[in-house]
Amino acid sequence: MNFELLAQLTITGIVLGSFYALMGMSFGIVYQTSKIFHLANAIPFAAAGFAAVWSAETFHLPMFGAFIVGLVAAVIVGLLILVLGYFPLINRNATLLSLFLVSLGVTVAFPNLLQIVFGTQNKTLQVYGADGTLNRAFETQVYNVGFLTITQLDIVKIIVCWLVVLCVVLFVNKTRFGRSITALRTNPTMAAAVGINSKVVYIVVFAIGSLIAGMGGLFVTTEFVAYPTMALQWTLIGFIAVFFGGIGSLPGTALGGLLLGLLSSWSSVWLGVQFAPVVVFGALFIILLVRPQGLFGKAAA
Amino acid sequence: MDGTSVNSSDGNLLEVNDVTAGYSKRRVITGVSMNVKPGEIVGVLGHNGAGKTTLLKCIFRMLSIESGDIVFDGASITKSSSVKTVASGMSFTPSERPIFRDLTVEQNLELGAHSVRDRQAIKDRMGEVMELFPILGERRTQLAGRFSGGQQRQLSVGMALMVQPKLMMLDEPSLGISPTVVTKTFATIRELAAEKGMSVLIVEQNVKAMTTIADRVYVLRHGEMVLEESGDAARERSEWWHLF
């Protein structure tokens, strides 16, 4: 493999890995705090994309206005799943398996609901121009730097993803509320003993997780299209990043996501891009064999 | 605090009246009644599985009760929550993992004062705790998980003190620490109760340690309260096993 190809694959891997890191943060903050295998994190992802497309066309919103509607929709559906789906079971001391089954159920049902409401066609994010016609909201620029190629959207993606990672890590590690999240994650009994309201913490982490999932949905919708089953693959990537990077470590999750992106990109030279999911799951399998707590996770005490 | 204010008979700080509770359909405590007076140290003794921890969790409102009533500081807390009981002046220290291992001493103490909003009060109380347990001051920036069992127990008591509780509840504070440290810990609890006028409710299997400091003792057997006697009577008792 020549240097130019390696460098280009590394750039592609960083872009992909940054997005994996974003998805990892979304799933990770919810899973690590609540231990709920929140597969339904796919729903805010898709909801953001569809809400942005719908609001831009219906209310003639500019792109950023549609993004805000998409993010608000993501947070609302995320919280609805928590309040209407999980809380009633948590109040009855239901097992985590029961919560997962609820999550699985709504994850399967939601794409069907989207198809009923919006139809089966792929949805492109379009905004009204000055001339009153609908045009694709974002046409990305392609930059050639020497022998490297990167798009404007890729640069935005890298910056936004790592800014989100930084904000979440700082929020959890440096704020008083973040310490409540750590407390609940590491010792729920003691968290209750010091008067931490677990439901309030859950609401905040689900809002954050759904907001980040919504950002993911907006990236995919802006770059490609929105479609009812658009979220599942990225949600699964998020959960792989959590277990690969390290349970209990949000920076570990982000770095795990980045590494998975790089591995996925580098391996495409020998295996072809169609094998990327195999590489990602293979890497997780190996890590679970040799280091069950994940690359940067701490072994249970 | 939730509920209607009620007049507490005999000036009790805590009254547990005919409480029945358990997990799902399994009853663990049945018709338990007891009380704690202001400034008093009360011990609840019992064998493993007698329902001691369940009783504390009911009082702290971490576990819902099937029937009965709990009154704290003159108001019913039967329908309250642990978040509100902490704010109303009650602390609870579990028997196992009574600290946050991944956080520093300072962070643990700050979390102990989670319900306190006044930053200066938190700082002042942290200073008092570190004066009481100097080792915590010396190792304030170290992770609590690296501490010995005795030091972790000191930190857990310090965390409870951060809310300046009217009632401090300790679940088996002698668990996992050496007899010498048990003696020291119980002596500290005795001093704190006397100095701050704080009530203490301790559940224990360690009869010897418990009876050295208790003003009054209850014995719980198979979920029912079978004995209540003064600390003096308990200390004079030579035989316990038939009660368990």
HADDOCK unambig.tbl for C-alpha pairs under 7 A between the chains (distance, minus, plus):
assign (segid A and resid 183 and name CA) (segid B and resid 100 and name CA) 6.62 0.50 0.50
assign (segid A and resid 186 and name CA) (segid B and resid 100 and name CA) 6.97 0.50 0.50
assign (segid A and resid 187 and name CA) (segid B and resid 100 and name CA) 6.52 0.50 0.50
assign (segid A and resid 190 and name CA) (segid B and resid 98 and name CA) 6.23 0.50 0.50
assign (segid A and resid 190 and name CA) (segid B and resid 99 and name CA) 6.78 0.50 0.50
assign (segid A and resid 192 and name CA) (segid B and resid 82 and name CA) 6.54 0.50 0.50
assign (segid A and resid 193 and name CA) (segid B and resid 91 and name CA) 6.95 0.50 0.50
assign (segid A and resid 193 and name CA) (segid B and resid 92 and name CA) 5.53 0.50 0.50
assign (segid A and resid 193 and name CA) (segid B and resid 93 and name CA) 6.73 0.50 0.50
assign (segid A and resid 194 and name CA) (segid B and resid 86 and name CA) 6.86 0.50 0.50
assign (segid A and resid 194 and name CA) (segid B and resid 111 and name CA) 6.69 0.50 0.50
assign (segid A and resid 194 and name CA) (segid B and resid 112 and name CA) 5.36 0.50 0.50
assign (segid A and resid 194 and name CA) (segid B and resid 114 and name CA) 6.22 0.50 0.50
assign (segid A and resid 195 and name CA) (segid B and resid 82 and name CA) 6.10 0.50 0.50
assign (segid A and resid 195 and name CA) (segid B and resid 83 and name CA) 4.25 0.50 0.50
assign (segid A and resid 195 and name CA) (segid B and resid 86 and name CA) 5.65 0.50 0.50
assign (segid A and resid 195 and name CA) (segid B and resid 114 and name CA) 6.53 0.50 0.50
assign (segid A and resid 195 and name CA) (segid B and resid 115 and name CA) 6.29 0.50 0.50
assign (segid A and resid 196 and name CA) (segid B and resid 83 and name CA) 6.31 0.50 0.50
assign (segid A and resid 196 and name CA) (segid B and resid 114 and name CA) 6.95 0.50 0.50
assign (segid A and resid 197 and name CA) (segid B and resid 83 and name CA) 6.09 0.50 0.50
